[in-house]
Structures are given as C-alpha cells and as structure tokens.
Amino acid sequence: MATRSRPLSPHLQVYRPMYTMALSMTHRLTGLGLTLGLVLLCAWLAALAAGPSTYGKLRSVVVSPLGFLVIAAYVVAFWYHLCAGLRHLRHDLGHGLERASARRSGLVVVVAALALSGLTLAALWHLGGRP
C-alpha cells in the first residue's frame, strides 16, 4: 500500500492560520466555556436552595475580584458565542461566504461581542455586583 503525501481530510497543519479560523476555534472554545459555566449556575442554584447562610458564602466568593473575573469571562463567552452563532447561521443560509464578507462579518462579531459584554458588565457593576 502506497503512502499518501497529503492528509485524508483538511487539517490545521495544512492550512495557513487565518483570522476566520481563529474566530471559528474561539466559537468552539466559548461553547465549551459556557457548558462548564453551567456547573457554576448549578452551584448557585444549590446554594440558593440550601438557605441564606450557604447563599451568603457563595455570594461573597462571586463578588470577590476573582469571582467578578470569572463572571466577566462568562459574559464575554456568552456574547461572543451568540454573535458568532448568528454569523454561522447566516453562513448556513448561504450568505456572506465570500472572503471579504466573511472577514467583515468576523470583525462585526468581535466588536458586537465586546460592546455587548461591556454593557452587560457595566450594568452588573451598577447593580452592585462589583468586587
């Protein structure tokens, strides 16, 4: 049997890294992060159900600087994943697949995710969730 000189399927080592590839990989990573964040949501709900004492302990962790950083990362992951998902849905419909359009929509995703994250975190900060 002869050895093939190229892979059977496209692989990261075959293609030159591009901006749109980074966006796609980030979309997948934020999906993983959101899934892991569900553990924190379950912990919050369990603490809430356990009573004021347990909830107070968890709240003190959440409003600490590290807790706020975790919440901020989750908020950024949420908005990025949502915006990138809408972009992928648009691509699935056959729109915006040209190179220039794909790059432009990728930039829109990043800017929108950062803007929406900033607004959300500012609202949380204003409502008293600051460390």
URCOR-V253584 format. One line per field, one symbol per residue. ss: DSSP state (a for helix, b for strand, c for the rest). phi: phi as a letter, one per 20 degrees, with the letter a starting at -180 (. if undefined). burial: # if it has 16 or more other C-alpha atoms within 10 Angstrom, else .. Layout:
ss: ???
phi: ???
burial: ???
//
This chain:
ss: ccccccccccccccccccaaaaaaaaaaaaaaaaaaaaaaaaaaaaaaaacaaaaaaaaaaaccaaaaaaaaaaaaaaaaaaaaaaaaaaaaccccccaaaaaaaaaaaaaaaaaaaaaaaaaaaaaaacc
phi: .feeecffbgbgfeefgcgfffffffgfffffffffffffffffffffffpfffffffffffefgfffffffffffffffffffffffffffendmefgfffffffffffffffffffffffffffeoeff
burial: ...................#..#..##..##.##..#......#..##......#..##..##...##..###############.##.......#.....##.##..##.###.##..##.......#..
//
